[in-house]
Amino acid sequence: MRNKRYTVDLPRHMAECDANYLRVGKLFPRMAEHDRVVFRLGSEDGPLVRIDVVERSPYTTLVRVSQSTGESPPGEPSIGDPSIKVRLYHDARSAEVVEFQNERRFAAVYEYPNRRMRHKDEKAQINRFLGEYLAHCLKHGVSQAEPVFAKT
């Protein structure tokens, strides 16, 4: 029995990247003016999530999404904490993972087995993980910013 060669489902991949752009925008709506947003997942002892602007250019922004459980210094994720760099393409309104846990340059398709033992669809899986993680942050994130009260 022959294994069917994996092919990229481009419409699905692009839909995931487009949805991730919207999710990052909801979590960090003032990205153009600020360099960082911090929020906590769940209760007051839940992990901290940070989205830091790493680089800005006219049409793209590079951000790092990281989580800290308190076992390591703020902004430096421990072994189990995700650290993801995401390139936001503002003209296309799309976001794509460019670095995951300090690993870079993901090919769209890998032959299997391969030297690094990456899955055939590693790039798609990482972008899906980002989408699920951001959706979890949207659902359970609690802002760490000082509250602003309206004057009455």
RALIN-V672756 format. One record per backbone hydrogen bond with DSSP energy under -0.5 kcal/mol. NH is the residue of the N-H (numbers start at 1). CO is the residue of the C=O. Records with the same first field share a line. If there is no record, write none. Layout:
BEGIN
NH: CO + CO
END
This chain:
BEGIN
10: 8
13: 9
14: 10
15: 11
16: 12
17: 13
18: 14
19: 15
20: 16
21: 17
22: 18
23: 19
24: 20
25: 21
26: 22
27: 23
28: 24
29: 26
31: 28
33: 30
34: 30
37: 51
39: 49
40: 142
41: 47
42: 40 + 140
46: 43
48: 68
49: 39
50: 66
51: 37
52: 50 + 64
53: 35
54: 52 + 62
55: 62
57: 60
61: 88
62: 55
63: 61 + 86
64: 52
65: 63 + 84
66: 50 + 64
67: 82
68: 48
76: 73
77: 75
81: 78
84: 65
85: 99
86: 63
87: 96
88: 61 + 86
89: 87 + 94
90: 59 + 88
91: 59
93: 89
94: 89
95: 17
96: 87
98: 85
99: 85
100: 103
101: 83
103: 100
105: 98
107: 105
110: 120
117: 114
122: 119
123: 107
125: 121
126: 122
127: 123
128: 124
129: 125
130: 126
131: 127
132: 128
133: 129
134: 130
135: 131
136: 132
137: 133
138: 134
139: 135
140: 136
141: 137
142: 40
144: 38
149: 147
END
